[in-house]
Amino acid sequence: MKITDVQTVLLTGPAGNDPFLTAQRKLRSASFIEIHTDTELVGIGETYTGYHAPELVPEIVEFFKPILVGRSEDELDVRRLWDRMYACGNFWCRIGLGANVLAGIEGALWDLKGKLLNLPVYELLGGLRYDKLLAYASGGGSVYPWDQMRCKIDLYRDAGFIAAKFGAGWRNTLAGTTFDYNSSPQAWIDMECQKLDAVREHVGDEFTVCLDGHMSNTEEHQRPWDLATATAVLKAMEPYDLFFYEEPLHYNDMDGYAALTRSTRVPVAGGECWTIREEFDRCAQMGAVDIAQPDASYIGIAAFVDVAHMFAGRNRRSATHSWSSGGGAMENIHAAFASPNMAILELPPLAGPLHTEVWAPGFRFKDGHILPPQEPGLGVTLTDEIKNRFPFERGSGEWNLVPGKPHWR
C-alpha cells in the first residue's frame, strides 16, 4: 500500500436538531482530510479548525501533502510522520492554526493505519482502558426563564443523557435579552445560584451538572471575569455539587487559573484553546486546572493521550472537549478510551447529520455512556452522497462577534 493523495473536504450542514442551539445558529461547517491510497483504503480525519476557519484548511493541507504522498505501508509511523510535518512548518505552525490542521491530518493517518491493521484506533494508542465512559450533553448557553432550563434538561434526558453542561449567564430568546456579562460579582452569584437552585430542584442529585464560563470567548462588549469575581462565584457554587466549572477565566491568565484552583472545591476545567502538548504541560506544572480538556481534533490524537498521562501523573483528571463534527467526535472518543484518567466526555445532544452520518458505524451510546467503538480505524463514514448533500458555503464558520464581522448563520 502507498499513499497517493491527500485531499481536504469542506462541508456545511445543519447545526443540529437541538432547538435551544439552533435558535442561535442554523448552520455549521466542517473540514475533513482524506488520505487516499493505491488500495480501497482511505483514511479520514477532521480538524476542529473547520468549525471556525474552514477556508484556511485546504492550503495548509496542500503544504504538508508532499511529506505523505508516496509513503508506503512500512512507513506508516504516525508519530514520526507528525514530527516531520511539524518540523517542516516550525516557523508558522509551532502553535495555533498549523498545529490544529495537523491534528486532522494525523486523525486520517490513525484511521488509515487502523483500517490497514483491522484494529480500532484506541488499540494503536496503548489499548482499551474502559468498558464505557460517561458523556454529557453539551447544551450551549443557559436559557431564561428557568422553566426553559427545565425543558432543556428534559430534552436531554429524553435523549438518554444523565449529565449536561450549560453556559454561564442566560439568554431569553423570546425577549431577545441576555444576562449582562459586566454585572457585579454579587449579581453573578445571585443569578447563578438561582439557576442552580432551579436545576437541582428539578433533577435532584442523580443528574450530573457542569457549567461553562466561556471567559475566553466573550464578545467585544463582554468583560471576562477577573480572579476575584471567579473566586467569589465558584465558592458560592460549592454546595451545588458541580462536576466541573469550565473556562472561568481567560486562557491567557494561567496564574489566575492556578490561584483559583487552589481556592475552591469546585473542580476547575479548561484547555479547549490550547493547541499543543507544551501549553498543557505548563498548565499541569502550575496546577492550573483540576480537569484538563484537550480536543483530539485540535491538538491531535497522540498529543491528547500524552496530555492525559501528563495530568494523570499529577493525580488530575482529563475530559474531552469536542465540538467538531462526527470525525472529530470519534477522534476524541478513541483517544479517551486509551487514556488513563478520563472523567467524562463531551457530546453534542440531538446531533445533526454532519455528526450522525459521519460517525456511523463507530459511534455507540447507551444509558448516558459512550461504549468503545468496534470498527477498524476511527469508524467514520464520508461518502460521495454526504459530500454532495452538504456542499460548503463560505462564511459558515463560527467566530466571536466584533464590529465589521457579520453574524454567523
C-alpha positions, 0 to 999 in steps of 0.5 A: 500500500502507498499513499497517493493523495491527500485531499481536504473536504469542506462541508456545511450542514445543519447545526443540529436538531437541538432547538435551544442551539439552533435558535442561535445558529442554523448552520455549521461547517466542517473540514475533513482530510482524506488520505487516499491510497493505491488500495480501497483504503482511505483514511479520514480525519477532521480538524476542529479548525473547520468549525471556525476557519474552514477556508484556511484548511485546504492550503495548509493541507496542500503544504504538508501533502508532499511529506505523505504522498508516496509513503508506503505501508512500512512507513506508516509511523504516525508519530514520526510522520507528525514530527516531520510535518511539524518540523517542516512548518516550525516557523508558522505552525509551532502553535495555533492554526498549523498545529490544529490542521495537523491534528486532522491530518494525523486523525486520517493517518490513525484511521488509515493505519487502523483500517490497514491493521483491522484494529480500532484506533484506541488499540494503536494508542496503548489499548482499551482502558474502559468498558464505557465512559460517561458523556454529557450533553453539551447544551450551549448557553443557559436559557431564561426563564428557568422553566426553559432550563427545565425543558432543556434538561428534559430534552436531554434526558429524553435523549438518554443523557444523565449529565449536561453542561450549560453556559454561564449567564442566560439568554431569553430568546423570546425577549431577545435579552441576555444576562449582562456579562459586566454585572457585579460579582454579587449579581453573578452569584445571585443569578447563578445560584438561582439557576442552580437552585432551579436545576437541582430542584428539578433533577435532584442529585442523580443528574450530573451538572457542569457549567461553562464560563466561556471567559475566553470567548466573550464578545467585544462588549463582554468583560471576562471575569477577573480572579476575584469575581471567579473566586467569589462565584465558584465558592458560592457554587460549592454546595451545588455539587458541580462536576466541573466549572469550565473556562472561568477565566481567560486562557491567557491568565494561567496564574489566575487559573492556578490561584483559583484552583487552589481556592475552591472545591469546585473542580476547575476545567479548561484547555479547549484553546490550547493547541499543543502538548507544551501549553498543557504541560505548563498548565499541569506544572502550575496546577492550573486546572483540576480537569484538563480538556484537550480536543483530539481534533485540535491538538491531535490524537497522540498529543491528547493521550500524552496530555492525559498521562501528563495530568494523570501523573499529577493525580488530575483528571482529563475530559474531552472537549469536542465540538467538531463534527462526527470525525472529530467526535470519534477522534476524541472518543478513541483517544479517551478510551486509551487514556488513563484518567478520563472523567467524562466526555463531551457530546453534542445532544440531538446531533445533526447529520454532519455528526450522525452520518459521519460517525456511523458505524463507530459511534455507540451510546447507551444509558448516558455512556459512550461504549468503545467503538468496534470498527477498524480505524476511527469508524467514520463514514464520508461518502460521495452522497454526504459530500454532495448533500452538504456542499460548503458555503463560505462564511459558515464558520463560527467566530466571536462577534466584533464590529465589521464581522457579520453574524454567523448563520 
